[in-house]
C-alpha cells in the first residue's frame, strides 16, 4: 500500500508568520503555487496561507489602484494576520488512499505533512494528478 511519504512533495516553500503578504505573493507567483505552509523558527507547522487568503487582502483592480500601492499594503501585512491556523495535517505514514479521501471529502487543495509537529512535506491535488497520469501511462503501455 502506498503511503503519503511516497507521493508528497518534500521540497516545500514555507514562510514564517512574521513574513509579509508581499513576500508570500511573490513566492506564489514565481513558484506557481497556491499554498504556502507557515512555520516557526524551529520549522514547527503553525498554519497555512492559500491563494484565496491573498485574494481576500487584494484591492480590486476595479478600484484603479496602482501595483506600487498594492505592494506597499502587502508589505505592511504580516502573514499571521491572514493565515489559517485550523488546518488539517497528516503524517507521512498515512495510507495514500486515506489522504485522497480527506482531500476529496473536505475539498482541501492540500494537506501539510507533519512529523512530531515539524513540517516535512505537502500533499496536493497536483501530486495526485501526476500519479494519475503515471498510472494511465503505465496502463497504456500494458495494453500495447
Backbone as a chain_set.jsonl record, in Angstrom:
{"seq": "XXXXXXXXXXXXXXXXXXXXXXXXXXXXXXXXXXXXXXXXXXXXXXXXXXXXXXXXXXXXXXXXXXXXXXXXXXXXXXXXXXXXXXXXXXXXXXXXXXXXXXXXXXXXXXXXXXXXXXXXXXXXXXXXXXXXXXXXXXXXXXXX", "coords": {"N": [[0.848, -1.186, 0.0], [0.588, 2.184, -0.885], [2.064, 5.001, 0.718], [1.711, 8.291, 2.208], [4.248, 9.498, 2.257], [5.395, 8.482, -0.04], [4.425, 9.962, -2.163], [4.227, 12.667, -1.526], [5.284, 16.108, -1.8], [8.5, 16.956, -1.071], [10.319, 19.04, -0.991], [9.498, 21.943, 0.083], [8.155, 25.18, -0.227], [8.186, 27.387, 2.388], [7.108, 29.792, 4.81], [7.716, 32.191, 7.458], [5.577, 33.233, 10.155], [5.808, 35.961, 10.656], [6.691, 37.008, 8.298], [5.839, 38.975, 5.377], [2.829, 39.726, 3.444], [3.467, 40.564, 0.875], [5.86, 39.193, 0.311], [4.903, 36.548, 0.354], [3.069, 36.652, -1.783], [4.818, 37.09, -3.922], [6.358, 34.719, -3.887], [4.365, 32.822, -4.408], [3.59, 33.613, -6.99], [6.027, 33.41, -8.469], [6.749, 30.713, -8.024], [4.54, 29.457, -8.947], [2.53, 28.386, -7.265], [-0.138, 27.478, -4.976], [-0.403, 27.223, -2.273], [1.122, 27.897, 0.824], [2.871, 26.608, 3.41], [3.119, 27.674, 6.795], [5.605, 28.212, 9.147], [7.309, 28.066, 12.367], [10.363, 29.323, 13.868], [11.666, 26.958, 14.485], [10.848, 25.264, 12.55], [8.403, 24.169, 13.067], [5.103, 23.397, 12.238], [2.696, 25.924, 11.847], [0.582, 27.057, 10.501], [-1.298, 27.81, 7.459], [-1.111, 29.415, 4.338], [-3.12, 30.417, 1.741], [-3.791, 30.847, -1.786], [-6.294, 31.928, -2.051], [-6.543, 33.237, 0.401], [-4.765, 35.325, -0.007], [-6.096, 36.669, -2.043], [-8.176, 37.717, -0.591], [-7.118, 39.953, 0.654], [-6.485, 41.616, -1.367], [-6.813, 44.539, -3.164], [-9.436, 45.373, -5.286], [-9.007, 45.349, -8.827], [-10.735, 46.981, -10.086], [-10.819, 49.215, -8.573], [-8.896, 50.78, -9.513], [-6.272, 50.939, -8.567], [-2.797, 51.412, -8.248], [-0.085, 49.123, -8.904], [2.125, 49.567, -7.274], [1.032, 50.714, -4.967], [-0.548, 48.604, -4.009], [1.521, 46.83, -3.452], [2.819, 48.178, -1.364], [0.84, 48.07, 0.587], [0.66, 45.279, 0.901], [3.217, 44.763, 1.919], [2.985, 45.726, 4.45], [1.384, 44.004, 5.849], [1.514, 41.383, 8.035], [1.901, 37.853, 7.597], [0.715, 36.296, 9.608], [-1.628, 37.599, 10.178], [-3.512, 36.879, 8.283], [-3.329, 34.171, 7.736], [-4.367, 30.705, 7.868], [-5.095, 28.881, 10.74], [-6.377, 26.664, 11.689], [-5.838, 24.021, 10.426], [-6.042, 20.949, 8.765], [-3.744, 18.397, 9.176], [-1.493, 15.784, 8.097], [0.241, 12.67, 8.699], [3.38, 11.227, 7.556], [3.166, 8.466, 7.258], [0.569, 7.79, 6.695], [-1.947, 6.02, 4.875], [-2.089, 6.412, 1.385], [-4.515, 6.368, 0.068], [-6.337, 7.074, 2.095], [-5.543, 9.703, 2.539], [-6.209, 10.795, 0.061], [-8.977, 10.53, 0.156], [-9.55, 12.315, 2.243], [-8.8, 14.789, 1.054], [-10.669, 14.856, -1.035], [-13.247, 14.58, 0.23], [-13.363, 16.802, 1.957], [-12.774, 18.839, 0.305], [-10.224, 19.981, 0.217], [-7.311, 21.703, -0.894], [-4.786, 21.0, -0.358], [-2.703, 19.06, 1.865], [-0.8, 19.59, 4.586], [2.153, 17.872, 5.523], [3.17, 16.53, 8.467], [5.492, 15.717, 10.985], [5.916, 14.867, 14.24], [5.144, 17.502, 14.848], [6.741, 18.983, 13.152], [7.094, 20.434, 9.957], [7.326, 18.448, 7.129], [6.682, 18.044, 4.532], [4.331, 18.366, 1.778], [1.157, 17.492, 0.539], [-0.585, 17.608, -2.386], [-3.39, 18.364, -4.583], [-2.354, 18.412, -7.127], [-0.23, 16.611, -6.927], [-1.612, 14.202, -6.872], [-2.779, 14.28, -9.393], [-0.498, 14.03, -11.009], [0.229, 11.422, -10.282], [-1.982, 10.037, -11.264], [-1.694, 10.464, -14.032], [0.718, 9.091, -14.461], [-0.096, 6.481, -13.809], [-2.017, 6.098, -15.802], [-0.385, 6.202, -18.074], [1.158, 3.915, -17.606], [-0.817, 1.933, -17.764], [-1.53, 2.234, -20.437], [0.837, 1.393, -21.708], [0.837, -1.271, -20.939], [-1.337, -2.203, -22.365], [-0.466, -2.044, -24.947]], "CA": [[0.0, 0.0, 0.0], [1.352, 3.428, -0.947], [1.932, 5.911, 1.85], [1.846, 9.71, 1.895], [5.656, 9.803, 2.009], [5.742, 8.048, -1.394], [3.913, 10.896, -3.158], [4.27, 14.066, -1.083], [6.37, 16.99, -2.213], [9.369, 17.095, 0.101], [10.937, 20.369, -1.027], [8.334, 22.813, 0.224], [8.323, 26.594, 0.098], [7.47, 27.761, 3.607], [7.418, 31.125, 5.326], [7.479, 32.424, 8.876], [4.347, 34.015, 10.317], [6.086, 37.4, 10.664], [6.928, 37.458, 6.921], [4.687, 39.771, 4.941], [1.995, 39.277, 2.332], [4.187, 40.823, -0.376], [6.776, 38.063, 0.125], [4.085, 35.379, 0.02], [2.527, 36.833, -3.137], [5.932, 36.906, -4.855], [6.688, 33.289, -3.938], [3.281, 32.113, -5.105], [3.66, 33.934, -8.415], [7.255, 32.859, -9.059], [6.733, 29.258, -7.944], [3.267, 28.979, -9.492], [1.925, 27.538, -6.243], [-1.342, 28.04, -4.373], [-0.401, 27.001, -0.829], [2.417, 28.038, 1.488], [2.834, 26.297, 4.837], [3.764, 28.663, 7.654], [6.318, 27.528, 10.234], [8.049, 28.934, 13.275], [11.823, 29.252, 13.672], [12.109, 25.558, 14.631], [10.174, 24.56, 11.462], [7.15, 23.577, 13.534], [3.987, 23.882, 11.438], [1.774, 26.768, 12.62], [-0.565, 27.481, 9.709], [-1.253, 27.693, 6.011], [-1.564, 30.57, 3.575], [-3.579, 29.972, 0.425], [-4.005, 31.878, -2.804], [-7.584, 32.558, -1.709], [-6.272, 34.168, 1.502], [-4.159, 36.521, -0.613], [-7.143, 37.407, -2.762], [-9.02, 38.416, 0.384], [-6.497, 41.228, 1.031], [-6.122, 42.316, -2.592], [-7.775, 45.562, -3.559], [-9.948, 45.082, -6.62], [-8.463, 46.111, -9.966], [-11.751, 47.973, -10.451], [-10.546, 50.419, -7.773], [-7.873, 51.501, -10.27], [-5.123, 51.15, -7.694], [-1.547, 51.047, -8.907], [0.619, 47.981, -8.318], [3.013, 50.049, -6.206], [0.228, 50.921, -3.763], [-0.875, 47.265, -3.509], [2.759, 46.286, -2.879], [3.031, 48.83, -0.06], [-0.151, 47.495, 1.507], [1.089, 43.901, 1.148], [4.435, 44.773, 2.737], [2.626, 46.12, 5.822], [0.524, 42.988, 6.467], [2.204, 40.124, 8.349], [1.143, 36.653, 7.223], [-0.066, 35.796, 10.742], [-2.928, 38.277, 10.199], [-4.475, 36.306, 7.338], [-3.142, 32.728, 7.546], [-5.303, 29.784, 8.521], [-4.442, 28.116, 11.807], [-7.135, 25.424, 11.909], [-5.552, 23.263, 9.215], [-5.872, 19.51, 8.912], [-2.437, 17.904, 8.754], [-1.383, 14.332, 8.062], [1.576, 12.13, 8.915], [3.959, 10.615, 6.364], [2.836, 7.049, 7.162], [-0.843, 7.589, 6.372], [-2.211, 5.412, 3.566], [-2.354, 7.414, 0.356], [-5.953, 6.366, -0.209], [-6.994, 7.859, 3.148], [-5.231, 11.106, 2.268], [-7.01, 11.185, -1.103], [-10.36, 10.679, 0.616], [-9.604, 13.576, 3.004], [-8.803, 15.886, 0.081], [-11.918, 14.84, -1.791], [-14.415, 14.805, 1.083], [-13.364, 18.138, 2.55], [-12.434, 19.78, -0.768], [-8.964, 20.642, 0.511], [-6.378, 21.769, -2.01], [-3.53, 20.392, 0.069], [-2.581, 18.592, 3.237], [0.574, 19.655, 5.075], [2.618, 16.623, 6.127], [3.843, 16.923, 9.694], [6.005, 14.634, 11.814], [6.254, 15.458, 15.548], [4.928, 18.941, 14.783], [7.625, 19.619, 12.171], [6.681, 20.328, 8.554], [8.28, 17.659, 6.342], [6.233, 17.965, 3.144], [2.955, 18.774, 1.487], [0.483, 16.639, -0.435], [-1.534, 18.474, -3.077], [-4.179, 17.798, -5.67], [-1.453, 18.247, -8.28], [0.515, 15.363, -6.727], [-2.491, 13.103, -7.276], [-2.921, 14.329, -10.85], [0.729, 13.441, -11.558], [0.12, 9.987, -10.072], [-2.995, 9.554, -12.205], [-1.08, 10.453, -15.373], [1.687, 7.985, -14.468], [-0.86, 5.229, -13.854], [-2.626, 5.99, -17.13], [0.699, 5.852, -18.986], [1.507, 2.512, -17.351], [-1.894, 1.111, -18.332], [-1.403, 2.318, -21.893], [1.965, 0.543, -22.101], [0.424, -2.667, -20.748], [-2.294, -2.539, -23.416], [0.217, -2.041, -26.252]], "C": [[0.891, 1.246, 0.0], [1.039, 4.321, 0.258], [2.117, 7.355, 1.378], [3.288, 10.056, 1.525], [6.103, 9.429, 0.593], [5.358, 9.08, -2.456], [4.106, 12.366, -2.797], [5.448, 14.815, -1.7], [7.215, 17.264, -0.973], [10.071, 18.439, 0.152], [9.812, 21.395, -1.08], [8.775, 24.25, 0.497], [7.551, 26.838, 1.383], [7.921, 29.153, 4.016], [7.191, 31.156, 6.822], [6.277, 33.341, 9.034], [4.588, 35.516, 10.378], [6.487, 37.913, 9.276], [5.683, 38.188, 6.43], [3.997, 39.197, 3.701], [2.702, 39.497, 0.991], [5.15, 39.673, -0.689], [6.006, 36.816, -0.312], [3.551, 35.47, -1.405], [3.618, 36.586, -4.178], [6.277, 35.428, -5.006], [5.612, 32.507, -4.686], [3.34, 32.368, -6.606], [4.866, 33.298, -9.093], [7.233, 31.333, -9.102], [5.503, 28.621, -8.545], [2.629, 27.966, -8.548], [0.74, 28.249, -5.607], [-1.39, 27.912, -2.858], [1.003, 27.177, -0.287], [2.228, 27.688, 2.963], [3.609, 27.369, 5.616], [4.345, 27.924, 8.865], [6.92, 28.56, 11.186], [9.545, 28.716, 13.046], [12.377, 27.841, 13.787], [11.484, 24.655, 13.565], [8.958, 23.761, 11.927], [6.016, 24.208, 12.734], [3.035, 24.7, 12.306], [0.552, 27.22, 11.817], [-0.327, 27.33, 8.225], [-1.773, 28.982, 5.388], [-1.93, 30.072, 2.184], [-3.72, 31.162, -0.523], [-5.298, 32.637, -2.507], [-7.418, 33.564, -0.57], [-5.668, 35.463, 0.96], [-5.197, 37.351, -1.36], [-8.003, 38.219, -1.804], [-8.434, 39.757, 0.81], [-6.028, 42.019, -0.192], [-7.215, 43.316, -2.928], [-8.161, 45.303, -5.017], [-9.289, 45.954, -7.681], [-9.457, 47.177, -10.42], [-11.543, 49.282, -9.693], [-9.466, 51.277, -8.429], [-6.681, 51.879, -9.395], [-3.86, 50.68, -8.421], [-0.874, 49.899, -8.17], [1.514, 48.398, -7.16], [2.26, 50.215, -4.889], [-0.145, 49.564, -3.159], [0.353, 46.634, -2.854], [3.057, 46.891, -1.511], [2.076, 48.268, 0.991], [0.277, 46.085, 1.904], [2.295, 43.844, 2.091], [4.122, 45.08, 4.204], [1.793, 45.062, 6.547], [1.336, 41.725, 6.753], [1.292, 38.931, 8.023], [0.253, 36.17, 8.362], [-1.458, 36.421, 10.806], [-3.963, 37.603, 9.301], [-4.365, 34.795, 7.17], [-4.207, 31.933, 8.294], [-4.532, 28.972, 9.555], [-5.113, 26.76, 12.033], [-7.041, 24.534, 10.666], [-5.408, 21.782, 9.556], [-4.497, 19.129, 8.379], [-2.462, 16.378, 8.773], [0.061, 13.935, 8.342], [2.08, 11.426, 7.671], [3.582, 9.147, 6.181], [1.379, 6.754, 6.854], [-0.981, 6.938, 5.003], [-2.62, 6.494, 2.584], [-3.844, 7.5, 0.032], [-6.712, 7.204, 0.823], [-6.759, 9.352, 2.934], [-6.069, 11.618, 1.101], [-8.468, 11.405, -0.701], [-10.543, 11.961, 1.43], [-9.679, 14.775, 2.062], [-10.154, 15.991, -0.605], [-13.129, 15.206, -0.932], [-14.503, 16.239, 1.598], [-13.042, 19.244, 1.555], [-11.216, 20.63, -0.418], [-8.121, 20.677, -0.755], [-5.05, 21.122, -1.682], [-3.658, 19.9, 1.498], [-1.116, 18.72, 3.638], [0.936, 18.33, 5.762], [3.547, 16.994, 7.285], [4.278, 15.678, 10.458], [6.529, 15.245, 13.115], [6.166, 16.983, 15.52], [5.73, 19.664, 13.713], [7.116, 19.374, 10.744], [7.746, 19.546, 7.778], [7.869, 17.535, 4.873], [4.828, 18.503, 2.994], [2.411, 17.838, 0.412], [-0.626, 17.471, -1.063], [-2.354, 17.708, -4.107], [-3.298, 17.53, -6.884], [-0.622, 16.973, -8.154], [-0.325, 14.168, -7.181], [-2.734, 13.104, -8.791], [-1.697, 13.731, -11.536], [0.7, 11.924, -11.431], [-0.869, 9.381, -11.065], [-2.421, 9.454, -13.614], [-0.091, 9.302, -15.488], [0.975, 6.637, -14.573], [-1.513, 5.016, -15.213], [-1.582, 5.613, -18.179], [1.077, 4.391, -18.844], [0.454, 1.581, -17.934], [-1.825, 1.082, -19.852], [-0.301, 1.403, -22.414], [1.603, -0.937, -21.979], [-0.513, -3.128, -21.868], [-1.635, -2.657, -24.785], [0.883, -3.377, -26.519]], "O": [[1.83, 1.346, 0.789], [-0.093, 4.379, 0.74], [2.62, 7.6, 0.281], [3.524, 10.819, 0.588], [7.072, 9.988, 0.079], [5.922, 9.065, -3.551], [4.144, 13.218, -3.684], [6.464, 14.224, -2.068], [6.711, 17.742, 0.043], [10.387, 18.928, 1.237], [9.252, 21.678, -2.139], [9.642, 24.505, 1.332], [6.363, 26.522, 1.452], [8.985, 29.623, 3.613], [6.556, 30.265, 7.387], [5.986, 34.142, 8.145], [3.65, 36.285, 10.17], [6.612, 39.123, 9.085], [4.602, 38.038, 7.0], [4.517, 38.313, 3.02], [2.545, 38.694, 0.071], [5.238, 39.234, -1.835], [6.415, 36.118, -1.24], [3.576, 34.488, -2.147], [3.369, 35.946, -5.2], [6.466, 34.941, -6.121], [5.919, 31.635, -5.499], [3.16, 31.447, -7.404], [4.741, 32.714, -10.169], [7.645, 30.73, -10.092], [5.415, 27.397, -8.647], [2.246, 26.865, -8.944], [0.625, 29.472, -5.687], [-2.308, 28.428, -2.22], [1.966, 26.67, -0.863], [1.512, 28.384, 3.683], [4.619, 27.892, 5.145], [3.668, 27.124, 9.511], [7.028, 29.745, 10.869], [9.936, 27.998, 12.126], [13.444, 27.552, 13.248], [11.574, 23.431, 13.656], [8.537, 22.807, 11.273], [5.977, 25.428, 12.573], [2.61, 24.244, 13.367], [-0.414, 27.716, 12.397], [0.693, 26.8, 7.786], [-2.753, 29.563, 5.856], [-1.141, 29.388, 1.531], [-3.76, 32.318, -0.103], [-5.371, 33.851, -2.697], [-8.062, 34.613, -0.564], [-6.012, 36.556, 1.409], [-5.177, 38.581, -1.312], [-8.501, 39.286, -2.162], [-9.172, 40.622, 1.283], [-5.265, 42.977, -0.063], [-8.397, 42.973, -2.968], [-7.304, 45.047, -5.863], [-9.044, 47.141, -7.464], [-9.075, 48.157, -11.059], [-12.028, 50.332, -10.114], [-9.16, 52.371, -7.954], [-6.157, 52.99, -9.475], [-3.875, 49.667, -9.122], [-1.066, 49.721, -6.967], [1.646, 47.668, -6.178], [2.786, 49.894, -3.822], [-0.07, 49.384, -1.943], [0.238, 45.978, -1.819], [3.5, 46.188, -0.603], [2.462, 48.025, 2.134], [0.264, 45.731, 3.083], [2.372, 42.973, 2.957], [4.901, 44.737, 5.093], [1.522, 45.206, 7.74], [1.798, 41.064, 5.822], [0.071, 39.009, 8.163], [-0.851, 35.683, 8.115], [-2.367, 35.853, 11.412], [-5.164, 37.741, 9.533], [-5.221, 34.189, 6.526], [-4.85, 32.427, 9.219], [-3.455, 28.446, 9.276], [-4.479, 25.822, 12.515], [-8.023, 24.324, 9.955], [-4.733, 21.417, 10.519], [-4.132, 19.496, 7.262], [-3.337, 15.763, 9.384], [0.978, 14.749, 8.239], [1.281, 11.061, 6.808], [3.666, 8.628, 5.068], [0.99, 5.59, 6.761], [-0.232, 7.257, 4.079], [-3.404, 7.383, 2.915], [-4.365, 8.581, -0.244], [-7.621, 7.954, 0.469], [-7.664, 10.165, 3.125], [-6.579, 12.737, 1.142], [-9.111, 12.349, -1.16], [-11.575, 12.621, 1.32], [-10.51, 15.666, 2.241], [-10.713, 17.08, -0.737], [-13.94, 16.046, -1.322], [-15.588, 16.818, 1.666], [-13.034, 20.426, 1.9], [-11.169, 21.825, -0.707], [-8.21, 19.778, -1.592], [-4.285, 20.742, -2.568], [-4.577, 20.264, 2.232], [-0.269, 18.022, 3.08], [0.126, 17.751, 6.486], [4.56, 17.671, 7.106], [3.527, 14.708, 10.565], [7.468, 16.041, 13.1], [7.008, 17.671, 16.096], [5.446, 20.819, 13.395], [6.759, 18.253, 10.38], [8.917, 19.925, 7.765], [8.615, 16.986, 4.062], [4.223, 19.017, 3.935], [3.129, 17.447, -0.508], [-1.503, 17.978, -0.364], [-2.05, 16.566, -4.452], [-3.481, 16.534, -7.584], [-0.337, 16.321, -9.158], [0.191, 13.238, -7.8], [-2.877, 12.043, -9.397], [-1.827, 13.012, -12.527], [1.097, 11.214, -12.356], [-0.607, 8.324, -11.638], [-2.644, 8.462, -14.307], [-0.064, 8.61, -16.505], [1.393, 5.762, -15.332], [-1.56, 3.894, -15.718], [-1.853, 4.806, -19.068], [1.293, 3.701, -19.84], [0.789, 0.557, -18.53], [-2.035, 0.041, -20.476], [-0.472, 0.723, -23.426], [2.007, -1.754, -22.806], [-0.488, -4.292, -22.27], [-2.18, -3.296, -25.685], [1.504, -3.559, -27.566]]}, "num_chains": 1, "name": "protein.A"}
